Amino acid sequence: MASLTVRQLDDTLKRLLRLRAARHGRSMEDEVRVILREAAEESDRAAADRSAPVATPRPATPRDGGPRILLIIGGGIAAYKSLDLIRRLQEHGARLRCILTTAALHFVTPLAVGAITGERAFTDLFDPQSEFDVGHIRLARDTDLIVVAPATADILAKMAGGHADDLATAVLLATARPILIAPAMNPRMWAAKATARNLAQLTADGIRVVGPNSGEMAERGEAGLGRMAEPHEIVAAAESILRRGAALAGKRIIVTSGPTHEPIDPVRYIANRSSGKQGHAIATAAAAAGAEVVLVSGPVNLPDPPGIVIVKVGTAQQMFDAVEAGLPADAAIFAAAVADWRSESASLSKIKKQPGRTPTLTLRENPDILSSVAHRASGRPRLVIGFAAETDDVIGNAQAKRIKKGCDWIVANDVSTDSGVMGGDMNTVHLVTASGVESWPAQAKDQVAHTLIERVAAALHGTKP
């Protein structure tokens, strides 16, 4: 077909085209694409099912719903994870378009990618099926975020050098949108000085990075740092970038979670019964609201929430030191079940049981993290929130604790044996403030976390929830 431009149309047709484009909120060029596609589909639907659709991307507008993400799939064995990544991004409301590099075609097919995204996978910089010669520019502009996963050593080198010799690198060079890369390569390649230089250049250019992780490689006997971040980690990183303007964007939140273990000897310790589920859920909800989150976690059997700075500690003193190091912050939420006492002198060897003799354990009080932060003369977070795990007179004890500790809010719950809160997935809490008590219905700990973070955001912005 001969080359066609809007300028070649007569005035009457251009006027009608302009009116139709305005009615649909599109540019005239985009409207021409829509008309051509609709005409082609209507005239020969059967042929259209057998052949590839036009390569020029369909314009996507914000009113279609959800963020627009362009996924560039590099040529590494980790490319097989891209199909799972696409599905997970879609589950979070994203609209996907995909570019496959030439090397990626050896690991995944355009047919598989297109079947999941519902759109054709793009592979060629100069696509003979396209009616227009600006396809890569449209792809570079018509998106909210570009994700490169896997980002091979070759792609990193090309990006750092400003190359544009294929569709993927041309789009990356032409875009002004945020870019997130998920490196994946052999550990020796990741450790190479050239890769380090390229990564330093990319981060200096504002490119965001997620991963890589440590673990087994595809090659037999190979292990180390270089595995691509897992799809859920990439999704969390992408959401963090897209959350600019969210409720807690620009805010820093410190959250403590889990128990502390105070050693008696190398095999025994003093601890509270805490799974860390509520604290981890709060940290995750704060990150989802756009906050920069520092999670100080005691020993728990939970996966690390992605996209969050995590400081793992064992004892109350270590948790206190980590919280102090994490300040300043806009809010501090102390959900950890910190042991009140520790052994004055922990034995370096296992204490043996001896007939007729009971060992004496002398206890010393641990630092009070909540009270210390709440009573800071300078650098106190605007909002300090404590938790009160009670077995009787829950509200009364929580009200007294809020005043004694000097914090702004107390989240109180009944942790008696019959409640099933300790280690469970449900919680029933009371929010105790200077204004009164608000009792929330029984709900999942994730929902408690989201509700609490909504209140935190409202308080920090000076609005009512």
Stockholm file with secondary structure:
# STOCKHOLM 1.0

chainA/1-465         MASLTVRQLDDTLKRLLRLRAARHGRSMEDEVRVILREAAEESDRAAADRSAPVATPRPATPRDGGPRILLIIGGGIAAYKSLDLIRRLQEHGARLRCILTTAALHFVTPLAVGAITGERAFTDLFDPQSEFDVGHIRLARDTDLIVVAPATADILAKMAGGHADDLATAVLLATARPILIAPAMNPRMWAAKATARNLAQLTADGIRVVGPNSGEMAERGEAGLGRMAEPHEIVAAAESILRRGAALAGKRIIVTSGPTHEPIDPVRYIANRSSGKQGHAIATAAAAAGAEVVLVSGPVNLPDPPGIVIVKVGTAQQMFDAVEAGLPADAAIFAAAVADWRSESASLSKIKKQPGRTPTLTLRENPDILSSVAHRASGRPRLVIGFAAETDDVIGNAQAKRIKKGCDWIVANDVSTDSGVMGGDMNTVHLVTASGVESWPAQAKDQVAHTLIERVAAALHGTKP
#=GR chainA/1-465 SS CCCCCGGGSCHHHHHHHHHHHHHHTCCHHHHHHHHHHHHHHHHCHHHHHHSCCCSSCCCCCGGGCSCEEEEEECSSGGGGGHHHHHHHHHHTTCEEEEEECTGGGGTSCHHHHHHHHSSCCBCCSSCTTCSSSCHHHHHHHSCSEEEEEEECHHHHHHHHHTCCSSHHHHHHHHCCSCEEEEECCCHHHHHSHHHHHHHHHHHHTTCEECCCEEEECSSTTCEEEEECCCHHHHHHHHHHHHTTTSTTTTCEEEEEESBCCEEEETTEEECCCCCSHHHHHHHHHHHHTTCEEEEEECSCSSCCCTTSEEEECSSHHHHHHHHHHHCCCSEEEECCBCCSEEESSCCSSCCCCBTTBCCCCCEEECCCHHHHHHTCSSSCCSEEEEEEEESSSHHHHHHHHHHHHTCSEEEEEECSGGGCCTTSSEECEEEEETTEEEECCSEEHHHHHHHHHHHHHHHHTTCCC
#=GC SS_cons         CCCCCGGGSCHHHHHHHHHHHHHHTCCHHHHHHHHHHHHHHHHCHHHHHHSCCCSSCCCCCGGGCSCEEEEEECSSGGGGGHHHHHHHHHHTTCEEEEEECTGGGGTSCHHHHHHHHSSCCBCCSSCTTCSSSCHHHHHHHSCSEEEEEEECHHHHHHHHHTCCSSHHHHHHHHCCSCEEEEECCCHHHHHSHHHHHHHHHHHHTTCEECCCEEEECSSTTCEEEEECCCHHHHHHHHHHHHTTTSTTTTCEEEEEESBCCEEEETTEEECCCCCSHHHHHHHHHHHHTTCEEEEEECSCSSCCCTTSEEEECSSHHHHHHHHHHHCCCSEEEECCBCCSEEESSCCSSCCCCBTTBCCCCCEEECCCHHHHHHTCSSSCCSEEEEEEEESSSHHHHHHHHHHHHTCSEEEEEECSGGGCCTTSSEECEEEEETTEEEECCSEEHHHHHHHHHHHHHHHHTTCCC
//
